[in-house]
Structure formats: C-alpha cells, structure tokens
C-alpha cells in the first residue's frame, strides 16, 4: 500500500496536462523533463502542519481521492476508463490547494472539501462540453482543413513543447554544480523527493532546499520561469 501511495504522489505531477482547459489529451506523450520542471515550479514540497510531499497522500487521503473519483463515475458523465485520470487530477488539485490548509483544522476534512469542490468543477465542465457537442467529446480523428486531424494538430504542438522543454532542461543542467546536477538527473528518472535523497545518500531536507532555493533560482536565471509563464513548457 505504501509503495502504491508513493507512486501516486510521484505521478501526480504528470497529471497537470490533463487539467489544461479545453485541450484534448493523447496517451503516451511523456515529455522530457516533465517531472523535473514541475517539481521546481508547480508544487511545493512542504505544507502547513508539517505535511510534506512524501506524506501528503497517505492511506486515508487516498481513500478520499478514490471515493470522490468513484462518485464522479457514478454520475454517468465519466466513463470507467477515466477513473485513474480523475484520481490524478484530484491529487493534483490537492497539491495545489495545500498551501491554503489551516493546520489547526482536520487535514482530512480539508482534503475531502478540496476533492468535492474540484469534483463539482469537473462535473460542470463535462456537462458544458456535452451540451456544446450534444454528446461525448469530439474525436481526435476529426478531420481539419488541410487533411490533418485534431490529433495531428495536438501532436505537433506537443512535439514543439517537448523540444523547448528538453532544451530548457539541458540549459539548466549545464548551469548547475555537479551535486545539484546529480539531484536533477535523479528527478529526471522519475524518483520522488524521498527516493532521490535515498539514492544520493543525503537528507530530504537537503534535497528540498537545493530544489526549492538553489536550483529554482538557477532555473530563473536560465529563463525557464518566463517560458513556463508563457505556456511554452
């Protein structure tokens, strides 16, 4: 169970592209450096009340996430095969909202409220999409002018973004010290904070500080933050 929870937490960062509004998704298009840049810019590694990125998704929180996902499936607006994607979106939502958590209150009530609110948003969004299309979302095989399909257009945009991201990661790695570069290379392998600390034989506090302060500052110097603000990464 603990291994699965850690896997869910590590993979939550990958779900950010599933939440981009009005943008159909394609499977199997992992971009170089996704997890790494997200760890620097998208998610905090510690939250109020001493909760960390490694402890956020414990067994009870996972039950809340999965329960809300099941409740959405029951509405009939979401097919069964979307259950895992919905769970990841809810985990992502909780990671985003944890900075607003009041540690004097129950963390699980907070998690339940966040998941419930985001669940309502997903229902509203899906209902509006169905109203516009008179049914399920448009197929990625829908032909566009020029003979390309909607899927082809998305794939081309994804390819360009992947190139920019790969170049940004390479630029940052060149600018880092050997020890910080080692941290980034482990993160690029898809490991989470705790696993990175274990592999490099340093404390999690050290990893968190190097990512959140030193590496993030160097990434800003390399112009990566500006690219992300423009939606290019």
C-alpha positions as semicolon CSV with decimal commas, in nm:
position;residue;x (nm);y (nm);z (nm)
1;X;0,000;0,000;0,000
2;X;0,274;0,247;0,097
3;X;0,460;0,179;-0,227
4;X;0,145;0,248;-0,429
5;X;0,078;0,568;-0,236
6;X;0,431;0,692;-0,305
7;X;0,384;0,604;-0,672
8;X;0,059;0,801;-0,681
9;X;0,226;1,102;-0,524
10;X;0,517;1,089;-0,767
11;X;0,285;1,056;-1,065
12;X;0,053;1,337;-0,957
13;X;0,281;1,590;-1,122
14;X;0,229;1,420;-1,456
15;X;-0,142;1,493;-1,437
16;X;-0,104;1,866;-1,494
17;X;-0,157;1,833;-1,869
18;X;-0,487;1,650;-1,809
19;X;-0,618;1,962;-1,635
20;X;-0,545;2,212;-1,913
21;X;-0,883;2,354;-2,005
22;X;-1,027;2,282;-2,348
23;X;-0,732;2,072;-2,456
24;X;-0,799;1,707;-2,556
25;X;-0,534;1,466;-2,433
26;X;-0,328;1,198;-2,602
27;X;-0,185;0,899;-2,425
28;X;0,183;0,807;-2,426
29;X;0,327;1,153;-2,495
30;X;0,555;1,197;-2,194
31;X;0,777;1,498;-2,248
32;X;1,144;1,509;-2,147
33;X;1,183;1,681;-1,813
34;X;0,812;1,694;-1,720
35;X;0,850;1,573;-1,362
36;X;1,167;1,768;-1,304
37;X;1,044;2,113;-1,409
38;X;0,713;2,055;-1,235
39;X;0,898;1,976;-0,913
40;X;1,072;2,311;-0,940
41;X;0,783;2,534;-1,042
42;X;0,447;2,369;-0,986
43;X;0,446;2,203;-0,649
44;X;0,566;2,289;-0,304
45;X;0,745;2,016;-0,113
46;X;0,621;2,108;0,234
47;X;0,287;2,232;0,359
48;X;0,140;2,384;0,678
49;X;0,125;2,150;0,975
50;X;0,446;1,966;0,888
51;X;0,291;1,779;0,595
52;X;0,539;1,706;0,317
53;X;0,513;1,593;-0,043
54;X;0,607;1,245;0,076
55;X;0,339;1,223;0,347
56;X;0,050;1,406;0,180
57;X;-0,100;1,102;0,009
58;X;-0,132;0,864;0,299
59;X;-0,383;0,577;0,302
60;X;-0,672;0,784;0,436
61;X;-0,619;1,064;0,182
62;X;-0,603;0,805;-0,094
63;X;-0,944;0,671;0,016
64;X;-1,085;1,025;-0,009
65;X;-0,942;1,073;-0,359
66;X;-1,064;0,737;-0,485
67;X;-1,405;0,781;-0,324
68;X;-1,459;1,114;-0,499
69;X;-1,345;0,965;-0,830
70;X;-1,594;0,682;-0,789
71;X;-1,870;0,933;-0,712
72;X;-1,794;1,112;-1,039
73;X;-1,804;0,789;-1,238
74;X;-2,147;0,710;-1,091
75;X;-2,289;1,032;-1,239
76;X;-2,259;0,876;-1,585
77;X;-2,070;1,177;-1,720
78;X;-1,736;1,000;-1,699
79;X;-1,664;0,655;-1,846
80;X;-1,495;0,388;-1,638
81;X;-1,164;0,421;-1,821
82;X;-1,128;0,780;-1,694
83;X;-1,120;0,675;-1,326
84;X;-0,739;0,680;-1,297
85;X;-0,715;1,015;-1,477
86;X;-0,975;1,165;-1,243
87;X;-0,786;1,040;-0,940
88;X;-0,469;1,204;-1,066
89;X;-0,650;1,532;-1,132
90;X;-0,781;1,528;-0,775
91;X;-0,434;1,458;-0,636
92;X;-0,300;1,745;-0,842
93;X;-0,577;1,970;-0,711
94;X;-0,492;1,882;-0,353
95;X;-0,123;1,953;-0,410
96;X;-0,218;2,294;-0,545
97;X;-0,451;2,376;-0,257
98;X;-0,245;2,253;0,037
99;X;-0,077;2,592;0,079
100;X;-0,420;2,716;0,199
101;X;-0,451;2,445;0,464
102;X;-0,501;2,565;0,823
103;X;-0,309;2,319;1,045
104;X;-0,546;2,388;1,335
105;X;-0,818;2,208;1,138
106;X;-0,851;1,845;1,034
107;X;-0,637;1,772;0,728
108;X;-0,874;1,503;0,602
109;X;-1,176;1,730;0,613
110;X;-0,971;1,980;0,412
111;X;-0,876;1,711;0,159
112;X;-1,237;1,598;0,130
113;X;-1,357;1,953;0,069
114;X;-1,092;2,015;-0,195
115;X;-1,178;1,693;-0,378
116;X;-1,550;1,763;-0,355
117;X;-1,512;2,115;-0,492
118;X;-1,290;2,005;-0,778
119;X;-1,533;1,720;-0,844
120;X;-1,813;1,975;-0,886
121;X;-1,593;2,172;-1,124
122;X;-1,526;1,861;-1,331
123;X;-1,898;1,785;-1,349
124;X;-1,975;2,141;-1,461
125;X;-1,701;2,134;-1,722
126;X;-1,807;1,795;-1,861
127;X;-2,174;1,897;-1,870
128;X;-2,086;2,211;-2,065
129;X;-1,873;2,010;-2,307
130;X;-2,156;1,765;-2,367
131;X;-2,402;2,050;-2,413
132;X;-2,181;2,205;-2,681
133;X;-2,124;1,879;-2,866
134;X;-2,460;1,708;-2,799
135;X;-2,273;1,414;-2,655
136;X;-1,923;1,290;-2,575
137;X;-1,615;1,496;-2,660
138;X;-1,511;1,528;-3,022
139;X;-1,284;1,254;-3,150
140;X;-0,914;1,321;-3,204
141;X;-0,965;1,174;-3,550
142;X;-1,189;1,464;-3,651
143;X;-1,053;1,598;-3,984
144;X;-0,943;1,962;-4,009
145;X;-0,868;2,187;-4,303
146;X;-0,565;2,066;-4,493
147;X;-0,627;1,697;-4,426
148;X;-0,477;1,679;-4,077
149;X;-0,680;1,555;-3,784
150;X;-0,733;1,722;-3,449
151;X;-0,496;1,463;-3,302
152;X;-0,227;1,556;-3,557
153;X;-0,254;1,921;-3,457
154;X;-0,223;1,839;-3,088
155;X;0,070;1,607;-3,154
156;X;0,256;1,881;-3,344
157;X;0,203;2,127;-3,059
158;X;0,315;1,865;-2,808
159;X;0,627;1,796;-3,013
160;X;0,724;2,165;-3,020
161;X;0,666;2,198;-2,647
162;X;0,872;1,884;-2,584
163;X;1,162;2,032;-2,782
164;X;1,150;2,355;-2,582
165;X;1,131;2,166;-2,255
166;X;1,423;1,938;-2,342
167;X;1,635;2,240;-2,441
168;X;1,543;2,419;-2,117
169;X;1,639;2,119;-1,906
170;X;1,969;2,079;-2,089
171;X;2,044;2,451;-2,044
172;X;1,975;2,431;-1,673
173;X;2,181;2,116;-1,621
174;X;2,481;2,285;-1,782
175;X;2,447;2,579;-1,542
176;X;2,435;2,370;-1,223
177;X;2,707;2,243;-0,995
178;X;2,792;1,874;-1,008
179;X;2,597;1,794;-0,689
180;X;2,286;1,984;-0,798
181;X;2,306;1,829;-1,141
182;X;2,304;1,487;-0,977
183;X;1,982;1,576;-0,793
184;X;1,818;1,683;-1,118
185;X;1,928;1,372;-1,302
186;X;1,769;1,151;-1,035
187;X;1,447;1,355;-1,052
188;X;1,450;1,318;-1,428
189;X;1,448;0,942;-1,373
190;X;1,105;0,991;-1,212
191;X;1,201;0,944;-0,848
192;X;1,030;1,146;-0,575
193;X;1,199;1,350;-0,302
194;X;1,244;1,065;-0,058
195;X;1,377;0,827;-0,322
196;X;1,616;1,094;-0,450
197;X;1,752;1,152;-0,101
198;X;1,799;0,779;-0,050
199;X;1,980;0,731;-0,379
200;X;2,215;1,024;-0,321
201;X;2,255;0,943;0,049
202;X;2,160;1,288;0,172
203;X;1,871;1,412;0,384
204;X;1,532;1,503;0,236
205;X;1,577;1,848;0,390
206;X;1,888;1,896;0,179
207;X;1,707;1,789;-0,139
208;X;1,413;2,017;-0,065
209;X;1,642;2,314;-0,003
210;X;1,852;2,256;-0,314
211;X;1,543;2,223;-0,536
212;X;1,334;2,500;-0,384
213;X;1,607;2,759;-0,338
214;X;1,926;2,692;-0,531
215;X;1,807;2,503;-0,839
216;X;1,490;2,710;-0,879
217;X;1,697;3,031;-0,867
218;X;1,933;2,897;-1,133
219;X;1,635;2,795;-1,347
220;X;1,504;3,151;-1,324
221;X;1,843;3,280;-1,440
222;X;1,817;3,048;-1,741
223;X;1,481;3,199;-1,836
224;X;1,280;2,884;-1,770
225;X;1,027;3,060;-1,548
226;X;0,942;3,303;-1,828
227;X;0,885;3,018;-2,073
228;X;0,651;2,847;-1,828
229;X;0,454;3,167;-1,770
230;X;0,404;3,194;-2,146
231;X;0,272;2,837;-2,155
232;X;0,559;2,712;-2,367
233;X;0,677;2,446;-2,121
